Structure formats: C-alpha cells, structure tokens
Amino acid sequence: MWGKGLIEGMRVTWKHFWGKKETVYYPEEKLPMTERFRGGHLVLDEKKCIGCKLCAMGCPNAAIEVTVEVDENKKRHPVKYVHDLGRCLYCDLCIEACPSKCISWDKNYEAASYFKEDMKYDAVAECRGREKQ
C-alpha cells in the first residue's frame, strides 16, 4: 500500500498547488470574524445595563471593575466600566452572567500594546464617545 499513499499525497499537493491562493494582505485587508469570536474589547450598551455587577462577579480573574451610581428614581446606572485586557481570559463568563445581555465582544482582533496602561479601557466612556459622534 506504499504506492497508494504516495499517490494520494501527491494528488492533495497538486490540488493545492494549482488551486486558488488565499492570501490576505493584512494591514490593508482584515479577515472577517465569525459571530462566536471572543476577543477585542467588551462593548457595553449603557442604556440596557442595570448595574447589577454580575459580570464583574462572574469574571474569574477580576478583569472587570464596575462603579455604579443610583439616581433619584432609585435606578442603578454604570458610571465606570473598566475592562483590563491584560488580565482577561476571554472565557465569555461575563457575557453569560449578564441578565440584560448588554455586553458583547467587538470583532477587533488587534489588541496588542507596548504598555500595560493601554490594556485597560473604560467601556462607559467609549459608549458615550460613540454617542457624541
């Protein structure tokens, strides 16, 4: 059976040699991410967030810090939602723990940084910044 394996291997090699090339020129083109991709930043829908802090309690590495304030109607609103990418496991437990489903991942896989301070960001400030634009 030595010849049959060699022929099968050469057939696969020949098919890939003449097939369509799948090269992506990275800085100019980016790969589309799937729906189940875990990575990038946490995107917070501030209007849906009830300030329960279950996402911070569900995080095994304590990578999420939530500060909540209560308004005159006794409703809780997030004031600060800091996500530390350097400590995050991307385990998705914070998203699963959220009862109002206001947290999701963005599809940006470029999360590298030279400085530790750049790995922390405030999702509430980012959400408010998007509303102003």
C-alpha angles and dihedrals in degrees: 000000000000093000095050093056092047092051092048091050092049090049091055091046092049091049093052093043093057098030128099114294115234103204120152117199094220110206092044097036128036129200114248110245123227124244093255095052113135114203148074120058130338111250113213124201097212094192093058096042113106096190096240094142092220090131091058092046092048094053109100094203098042090240093148124071117186126190115192133191128196118226129210091275089057092249120142119231129180114248097176128017109179118186118191109208092188092064098036119112093194087231094145093227092125092056092046092050095053109103095196095045092230097139126078139153122256117226097243111121095180099099100137119128138172095216130058092220090062091061092070122073138167112239093195092056090047091050092050090047090056091050092055092054 
